[in-house]
Amino acid sequence: MLTYGKTYDVIVVGAGHAGCEAALASARMGADTLLFTISVESLAQMSCNPAIGGLAKGNIVKDIDALGGEMAKNTDETGIQFRVLNMKKGPAVRSSRAQADKELYRQRMLQVIMQQSSLDLKQGMVEGVEAESGEVVGVVSDTGMLYKAKKVILSTGTFLKGLIHIGDSHYSAGRMNEFASINLVTSLHKLGFETERLKTGTPARLDVGTIDFSKLEEQGGDNPPKPFSFETKEILLPQVPCFITYTNENTHNIIRENMHRSPLYGGIIEGIGPRYCPSIEDKVKKFPHKDRHQIFLEPEGLKSREYYANGFSSSLPIDVQIAMYRSVPGLEKVEFVRPAYAIEYDFVQPTALHPTMETKHVKGLYFTGQLNGTSGYEEAAAQGLVAGINAVLAVDGKEPFIVKRDESYIGVMCDDLVNKGVDEPYRMFSSRAEYRLWLREDNAEYRLLEKGYDLGLISKTRYERFQKEKEAFENEFSRLNNFEITPSKDNLEILAEYNIAPRTKTNAKEILRRPELTYADIKKMFGGTDDEKISEQVEIAVKYEGYLNKQKEEIEKFNRTENVKLPDDIRYDDIQGLRREYIEKLNTIRPQTLGQASRIKGMTPAAVSLLHIYITGKK
């Protein structure tokens, strides 16, 4: 076997959203890094919808940004519509979403990768992972070349034994018209990893010239658009609308009449698909009482002639797809640029991982993204960032970087994956986070920036800017608390405009606590800051102070259990009274803390109590 004449610190296989973040984090931390991609032209490809963010997903992107990742900046530079979702609800569930020009997104990320020092980019198919004595030593490419590395990160997306389904047509591919990775799966099996199957899908791409926009409902973005990155001053690209239409009973009848031709319901597709993002045939089958389903038509770029039909994914034959699409208002004469399809692919249960994304079976080998059973660009990017950081820390002999559930949605996701595994493609929801009022997207820098700075991923300039903002926030919060308001004639006249008439002495903070008032009202009455970031933090901190304090108490209680370390050599078979099913779960997952053990599927409080008593007695 040929051996490449350079040994890397870290090799990343796959240049999707996980791979790009992993490679950039590794290189920016000073590690000599190699990024492999099957096709340079597909680097950072938005394989499905041309959008970043969404409910809970936007929080992940903000957290990535606060740790020094690239996704938020890339979105801001290429975004063509920005919206903050759930603005009528509380800040705990607000989340940003942006439509991106998918070609500009890819081009900019490629430029960032190519310009990054300590990072090499190579096109080629990785056919195998090489390991010796249970530790990774490198990867083998399709040219037969061995590339040696101290750490290897796999970010393979849907390419592992990818199989595309369109009606009766089924063929091997990682994405449409791109090679699937077959030999790499065999290599993983030889290393002792077991794989399972999952399924996802994508809708047709529509020719813009064949859409009747007069029959569609226009959906504009926010004005002005709010950037994803805390570093971005303003969005510069032109902003464009999306459009909404609906299926109808005719659409549903076409689908019902051809359900037998669906590979999903014909028993051909073995993989499990996402419940939260079902195909249109799944929707019609499982929700027969609904007379219509919403379809979002999203532009793929400023110059693109293609529209993405969000909510209309399918694996039905082409003739059925055309008929059902043309039954929808505005799409009566629509032409496909690309058809909808479903894709099955291999993944490894993430219970085979440590929270660092390193595999338990092979030291120095890390898995990220859809290989771990997750779905979504944002979830993949976050795992890539975590893996890239930890790979470098391991090379340097430093303590691992583990984000906890109370620190970030990234921590919630990684903890869920390694402790619970997946039985469908994992997607982040705000409901998965116990402390979502604390994990808001607006305070990501307050939670994570210092960690990113300590890792070397945040510049000194940005860190110093944030420290000044933080000090300004604390000063303004204190000012409002100390700003006394007596029921004097002058004060009562000012407050009368807002139907407020205090009978006793109060302060500006208590006035702001009223639900009908905003910080802008307080500023008008009693002065304040012009900085929108600071005013937003102050308003949330004041209005939700009681809830935030309660959540902090819950976090402290959580950490008392979370910080109880389990010995690496613990023998669960020796714990008297612990049932065999719990022993098997604990031996499989090997949790690192008592808190992690408590979150393993099926673990009862009684079992956790027995475990706690056992390790306490051993000390």
Secondary structure, DSSP 8 states (H G I E B T S, - for coil): -EE-S--EEEEEE--SHHHHHHHHHHHHTT--EEEEES-GGGTT---S-SEEE-TTHHHHHHHHHHTT-SHHHHHHHHEEEEEEETTTS-GGG-EEEEEE-HHHHHHHHHHHHHH-TTEEEEE--EEEEEEETTEEEEEEETTSEEEEEEEEEE--TT-BT-EEEETTEEEE-SBTTB--B-HHHHHHHHTT---EEEEEEE--EEEGGG--GGGSEEE---SS---SSTT-----S----EEEEE--HHHHHHHHHTGGG-TTTTT---SB--SSS--HHHHHHH-TT-S--EEEEEES-SS--EEEEET----S-HHHHHHHHTTSTT-TT--EEE--EEEEEEE--GGGB-TTSBBSSSBTEEE-GGGGTB-SHHHHHHHHHHHHHHHHHHHTT-------TTT-HHHHHHHHHHHH--SS-B---GGG-TTTTTS-GGGHHHHHHHHHHHHT-S-HHHHHHHHHHHHHHHHHHHHHHH-EE---HHHHHHHHTTT---SS-EEHHHHHTSTT--HHHHHHHH-----HHHHHHHHHHHHTHHHHHHHHHHHHHHHHHHT-B--TT--GGGSTT--HHHHHHHHHH--SBHHHHHTSTT--HHHHHHHHHHHHHH-
